[in-house]
Amino acid sequence: MLNILGMIILIIILFIIVLLYFGVRITLIYEKKDSKLKGCLKILIFKKIKVYSSTYPKPDKDDDKDEEKEKERDGQKIFELMKPCLGYFKEFLQSFVKCINVVKLENHLIFGLDSYADTGKYIGYIWGLLSIVNSAHKNAMLSAEPSFNGSVFDIKGDNELDINLLKLTPSIIKLISKKEVRLFIKGVKNGR
């Protein structure tokens, strides 16, 4: 009986280590045209099994003004809790970036202003920036095109990121071990 329980615990620990090693894949597909935004976010484990999926836009909900004021006050309280944690979050983000592998980064921008000259000027800056990013990463395919039909800012993209959770686990443990961060998480969870 004890051997069977030990084997089950060993199998569970092994499964968790394999899951952490393979990490998760985050897929974000979106399109913004005029003022309409639609998209899909998926989180996959083992790069194939979907554990979370969300589609935007969600159905509209009618909110009361009192609820909005209460949310604003709660947001201010959460911001006060977040201030002492900023240094810890910065350190965590630096280690988080090292654990990310960009599988696909395809985004296309349609940009235009009321002035043809300004459109041409800024699209040149955008092309310069995009060429730097495209040449820096083999999986990046960022593009932009000018629009001379008035003010336009439309974008669509298809992005996939792999996150190695095994490398990220020590950073998460270090982050959560800070008292200020735990207070911040508790405040967000309680909504204040």
C-alpha beads as a LAMMPS data file, in Angstrom:
LAMMPS data file: protein, C-alpha beads

192 atoms
191 bonds

1 atom types
1 bond types

-500.0 500.0 xlo xhi
-500.0 500.0 ylo yhi
-500.0 500.0 zlo zhi

Masses

1 110.0

Atoms # bond

1 1 1 0.000 0.000 0.000
2 1 1 2.784 2.418 0.930
3 1 1 4.710 1.532 -2.245
4 1 1 1.669 2.292 -4.430
5 1 1 1.156 5.657 -2.723
6 1 1 4.858 6.444 -3.167
7 1 1 4.672 5.562 -6.882
8 1 1 1.592 7.765 -7.377
9 1 1 3.330 10.701 -5.675
10 1 1 6.461 10.094 -7.771
11 1 1 4.398 10.029 -10.993
12 1 1 2.639 13.274 -10.037
13 1 1 5.974 14.980 -9.252
14 1 1 7.435 13.706 -12.536
15 1 1 4.398 14.996 -14.462
16 1 1 4.744 18.433 -12.829
17 1 1 8.467 18.592 -13.709
18 1 1 7.746 17.605 -17.331
19 1 1 4.964 20.218 -17.504
20 1 1 7.286 22.877 -16.109
21 1 1 10.051 21.867 -18.534
22 1 1 7.844 22.085 -21.624
23 1 1 6.147 25.212 -20.293
24 1 1 3.171 26.894 -21.883
25 1 1 2.450 28.422 -25.259
26 1 1 0.491 31.644 -25.427
27 1 1 -1.222 32.459 -28.706
28 1 1 -2.706 35.900 -29.318
29 1 1 -4.562 36.646 -32.538
30 1 1 -6.165 40.057 -32.863
31 1 1 -7.435 42.629 -35.338
32 1 1 -8.287 46.278 -34.755
33 1 1 -10.094 47.980 -37.596
34 1 1 -11.532 51.451 -37.102
35 1 1 -12.790 51.359 -33.507
36 1 1 -13.600 47.640 -33.460
37 1 1 -11.264 45.198 -31.733
38 1 1 -11.628 41.457 -31.945
39 1 1 -9.250 38.728 -30.973
40 1 1 -8.539 35.408 -29.338
41 1 1 -6.155 34.423 -26.543
42 1 1 -5.215 30.767 -26.006
43 1 1 -2.950 29.155 -23.420
44 1 1 -1.704 25.674 -24.269
45 1 1 0.329 23.156 -22.288
46 1 1 2.663 20.742 -24.087
47 1 1 2.170 23.124 -27.059
48 1 1 -1.056 21.320 -28.031
49 1 1 -3.498 20.962 -25.111
50 1 1 -5.696 24.016 -24.618
51 1 1 -6.190 24.966 -20.962
52 1 1 -7.577 28.486 -21.428
53 1 1 -9.247 30.318 -24.263
54 1 1 -10.880 33.723 -24.413
55 1 1 -12.459 35.575 -27.295
56 1 1 -12.911 39.332 -27.539
57 1 1 -15.154 41.289 -27.574
58 1 1 -17.183 39.961 -24.709
59 1 1 -20.885 40.797 -24.402
60 1 1 -21.469 44.315 -23.048
61 1 1 -22.574 44.675 -19.452
62 1 1 -24.476 47.634 -18.063
63 1 1 -22.511 49.176 -15.192
64 1 1 -23.921 51.653 -12.713
65 1 1 -22.076 54.900 -12.049
66 1 1 -21.739 53.979 -8.363
67 1 1 -19.971 50.754 -9.323
68 1 1 -17.571 52.737 -11.544
69 1 1 -16.723 55.143 -8.696
70 1 1 -16.162 52.204 -6.346
71 1 1 -13.884 50.541 -8.898
72 1 1 -11.929 53.798 -9.246
73 1 1 -11.402 53.963 -5.448
74 1 1 -10.363 50.308 -5.418
75 1 1 -7.908 51.018 -8.233
76 1 1 -6.294 53.795 -6.197
77 1 1 -5.946 51.470 -3.201
78 1 1 -4.384 48.782 -5.381
79 1 1 -1.960 51.341 -6.843
80 1 1 -0.874 52.279 -3.310
81 1 1 -0.235 48.597 -2.566
82 1 1 1.714 48.226 -5.827
83 1 1 4.180 51.115 -5.229
84 1 1 6.527 49.217 -2.857
85 1 1 6.518 46.202 -5.209
86 1 1 7.748 47.951 -8.372
87 1 1 11.403 47.029 -7.816
88 1 1 10.502 43.374 -7.265
89 1 1 8.311 43.338 -10.394
90 1 1 11.117 44.898 -12.454
91 1 1 13.524 42.176 -11.324
92 1 1 10.912 39.506 -12.089
93 1 1 10.273 40.902 -15.580
94 1 1 13.993 40.794 -16.374
95 1 1 14.105 37.070 -15.568
96 1 1 10.727 36.542 -17.283
97 1 1 12.077 37.923 -20.575
98 1 1 14.902 35.347 -20.469
99 1 1 12.341 32.525 -20.248
100 1 1 10.387 33.559 -23.360
101 1 1 10.914 32.049 -26.806
102 1 1 9.186 33.875 -29.662
103 1 1 7.733 31.272 -32.024
104 1 1 5.798 33.661 -34.252
105 1 1 5.547 37.436 -34.256
106 1 1 3.479 38.585 -37.243
107 1 1 1.898 42.034 -37.031
108 1 1 0.732 44.431 -39.724
109 1 1 -0.024 48.120 -39.183
110 1 1 -1.996 50.467 -41.425
111 1 1 -1.125 54.015 -40.436
112 1 1 -2.300 57.365 -41.733
113 1 1 -2.725 60.970 -40.685
114 1 1 -4.741 63.834 -42.166
115 1 1 -1.577 65.303 -43.675
116 1 1 0.119 63.351 -46.474
117 1 1 3.515 64.756 -45.490
118 1 1 3.141 63.738 -41.857
119 1 1 1.953 60.286 -42.895
120 1 1 5.032 59.810 -45.068
121 1 1 7.356 61.147 -42.362
122 1 1 6.031 58.917 -39.575
123 1 1 5.644 55.792 -41.718
124 1 1 9.353 56.169 -42.514
125 1 1 10.164 56.172 -38.798
126 1 1 7.920 53.142 -38.291
127 1 1 9.576 51.248 -41.165
128 1 1 12.996 51.987 -39.694
129 1 1 11.971 50.670 -36.287
130 1 1 10.297 47.585 -37.761
131 1 1 13.351 46.747 -39.880
132 1 1 15.501 46.765 -36.727
133 1 1 13.115 44.388 -34.939
134 1 1 12.746 42.121 -38.015
135 1 1 16.502 41.824 -38.462
136 1 1 17.054 41.239 -34.733
137 1 1 14.729 38.249 -34.545
138 1 1 14.322 35.467 -37.109
139 1 1 10.630 34.816 -36.292
140 1 1 9.530 38.450 -36.472
141 1 1 7.527 39.568 -39.488
142 1 1 6.431 43.100 -38.667
143 1 1 5.120 45.313 -41.451
144 1 1 3.397 48.634 -41.954
145 1 1 1.728 50.436 -44.814
146 1 1 0.690 54.045 -45.186
147 1 1 -2.903 55.131 -45.654
148 1 1 -3.616 58.467 -47.268
149 1 1 -7.351 58.351 -46.534
150 1 1 -7.339 60.443 -43.360
151 1 1 -6.493 59.441 -39.829
152 1 1 -6.105 55.645 -39.639
153 1 1 -4.531 53.308 -37.064
154 1 1 -5.483 49.707 -37.832
155 1 1 -3.460 46.712 -36.757
156 1 1 -3.722 42.938 -36.926
157 1 1 -1.452 40.257 -35.590
158 1 1 -0.781 36.598 -35.002
159 1 1 1.688 35.940 -32.180
160 1 1 2.927 32.822 -30.381
161 1 1 5.215 32.744 -27.344
162 1 1 6.631 29.756 -25.479
163 1 1 7.345 30.294 -21.783
164 1 1 9.672 27.892 -19.969
165 1 1 8.099 27.617 -16.527
166 1 1 10.978 25.556 -15.082
167 1 1 13.406 28.458 -15.558
168 1 1 10.769 30.875 -14.285
169 1 1 9.865 28.977 -11.096
170 1 1 12.773 30.301 -8.939
171 1 1 11.901 33.878 -9.914
172 1 1 8.225 33.314 -9.053
173 1 1 9.153 31.852 -5.664
174 1 1 11.509 34.784 -4.990
175 1 1 8.786 37.272 -5.993
176 1 1 6.075 35.662 -3.867
177 1 1 8.402 35.439 -0.860
178 1 1 8.299 39.258 -0.537
179 1 1 5.724 40.491 1.986
180 1 1 4.807 43.576 -0.076
181 1 1 4.037 41.418 -3.119
182 1 1 1.818 39.101 -1.079
183 1 1 -0.087 42.131 0.277
184 1 1 -0.502 43.428 -3.279
185 1 1 -1.813 40.045 -4.513
186 1 1 -4.213 39.873 -1.574
187 1 1 -5.435 43.413 -2.335
188 1 1 -6.023 42.564 -6.014
189 1 1 -7.791 39.347 -5.064
190 1 1 -10.063 41.140 -2.578
191 1 1 -10.591 44.065 -4.950
192 1 1 -9.062 46.718 -2.684

Bonds

1 1 1 2
2 1 2 3
3 1 3 4
4 1 4 5
5 1 5 6
6 1 6 7
7 1 7 8
8 1 8 9
9 1 9 10
10 1 10 11
11 1 11 12
12 1 12 13
13 1 13 14
14 1 14 15
15 1 15 16
16 1 16 17
17 1 17 18
18 1 18 19
19 1 19 20
20 1 20 21
21 1 21 22
22 1 22 23
23 1 23 24
24 1 24 25
25 1 25 26
26 1 26 27
27 1 27 28
28 1 28 29
29 1 29 30
30 1 30 31
31 1 31 32
32 1 32 33
33 1 33 34
34 1 34 35
35 1 35 36
36 1 36 37
37 1 37 38
38 1 38 39
39 1 39 40
40 1 40 41
41 1 41 42
42 1 42 43
43 1 43 44
44 1 44 45
45 1 45 46
46 1 46 47
47 1 47 48
48 1 48 49
49 1 49 50
50 1 50 51
51 1 51 52
52 1 52 53
53 1 53 54
54 1 54 55
55 1 55 56
56 1 56 57
57 1 57 58
58 1 58 59
59 1 59 60
60 1 60 61
61 1 61 62
62 1 62 63
63 1 63 64
64 1 64 65
65 1 65 66
66 1 66 67
67 1 67 68
68 1 68 69
69 1 69 70
70 1 70 71
71 1 71 72
72 1 72 73
73 1 73 74
74 1 74 75
75 1 75 76
76 1 76 77
77 1 77 78
78 1 78 79
79 1 79 80
80 1 80 81
81 1 81 82
82 1 82 83
83 1 83 84
84 1 84 85
85 1 85 86
86 1 86 87
87 1 87 88
88 1 88 89
89 1 89 90
90 1 90 91
91 1 91 92
92 1 92 93
93 1 93 94
94 1 94 95
95 1 95 96
96 1 96 97
97 1 97 98
98 1 98 99
99 1 99 100
100 1 100 101
101 1 101 102
102 1 102 103
103 1 103 104
104 1 104 105
105 1 105 106
106 1 106 107
107 1 107 108
108 1 108 109
109 1 109 110
110 1 110 111
111 1 111 112
112 1 112 113
113 1 113 114
114 1 114 115
115 1 115 116
116 1 116 117
117 1 117 118
118 1 118 119
119 1 119 120
120 1 120 121
121 1 121 122
122 1 122 123
123 1 123 124
124 1 124 125
125 1 125 126
126 1 126 127
127 1 127 128
128 1 128 129
129 1 129 130
130 1 130 131
131 1 131 132
132 1 132 133
133 1 133 134
134 1 134 135
135 1 135 136
136 1 136 137
137 1 137 138
138 1 138 139
139 1 139 140
140 1 140 141
141 1 141 142
142 1 142 143
143 1 143 144
144 1 144 145
145 1 145 146
146 1 146 147
147 1 147 148
148 1 148 149
149 1 149 150
150 1 150 151
151 1 151 152
152 1 152 153
153 1 153 154
154 1 154 155
155 1 155 156
156 1 156 157
157 1 157 158
158 1 158 159
159 1 159 160
160 1 160 161
161 1 161 162
162 1 162 163
163 1 163 164
164 1 164 165
165 1 165 166
166 1 166 167
167 1 167 168
168 1 168 169
169 1 169 170
170 1 170 171
171 1 171 172
172 1 172 173
173 1 173 174
174 1 174 175
175 1 175 176
176 1 176 177
177 1 177 178
178 1 178 179
179 1 179 180
180 1 180 181
181 1 181 182
182 1 182 183
183 1 183 184
184 1 184 185
185 1 185 186
186 1 186 187
187 1 187 188
188 1 188 189
189 1 189 190
190 1 190 191
191 1 191 192
